[in-house]
Amino acid sequence: MSDGTGEQTAPTVERVLVWRHGRTEWNASGRFQGQLDPPLDGTGREQARRAADALAAELPAGALVVTSDLVRARDTAQTLADALGTPLRVEPRLREHGLGSWEGRTREDVARDLPEQYADWTAGRPVRGRGGEDPADVTRRALAALADLPSAPVAVLVTHGGTGGRLIEALLGLGPEHRRVFGPLGNCHWTELAHQGSRWRVLRHNASATGGAPGVPRRSGADGAPDVAEAAGVPEAAPGDGGVVRAGATPDEAPPAPTDADALS
């Protein structure tokens, strides 16, 4: 796999599921979480249970379950580890992108109080003066966590919108200019990648236990949902939508924010 510098090394795990944690109250209210640690809400716990049931039905023996150390990811991951009867591996390098002074604020707070930073964020530019982590550092630590895993047929990496997005991009060799090629992961959705030949390939993106686009075939109870909405406060899909929330939709139908800041998750 890529080490973030363009060099390719053979992975110890050739199939990876990048699984975002279930919903928190802060997700529901559009509040930036970053490395702060709110727990799953009732909806998030139910999302985790349904997703764990679906994943357990398809994962092979010997699958690894590896999680960020933040509680919303750990509790999501534990549901799958329990279903598989496997130990849970806690990996702090999978924790969310640190967002500095934005953590704990809502979108509305940031737009009102820090309009220049908000404009950078919505335009996909580096956010000046916010503090926190550089996206490249998030990428490096996530890749290092993957590289350090023992050999296994598959690893489920339970992480967050920002960190998961940076990892997927790095494995596919996508730079910041391609950050909007893939929609960000919805709560308790996952992306599956396989290493084939000398590169990684996406097999499913934004798959879930509960819904997907019409015409997308089911695979062991999980539909692909290619257009799941941005990570903060995304409502459930309405009946008749085929389980798909419109890309970039938020509770107030705000314009989509770049996946650079999926750390609302």
Summary of the structure (lengths in Angstrom):
residues: 265
radius of gyration: 17.0
end to end distance: 25.9
largest distance: 50.6
contacts: 943
relative contact order: 0.20
helix: 34%
strand: 18%
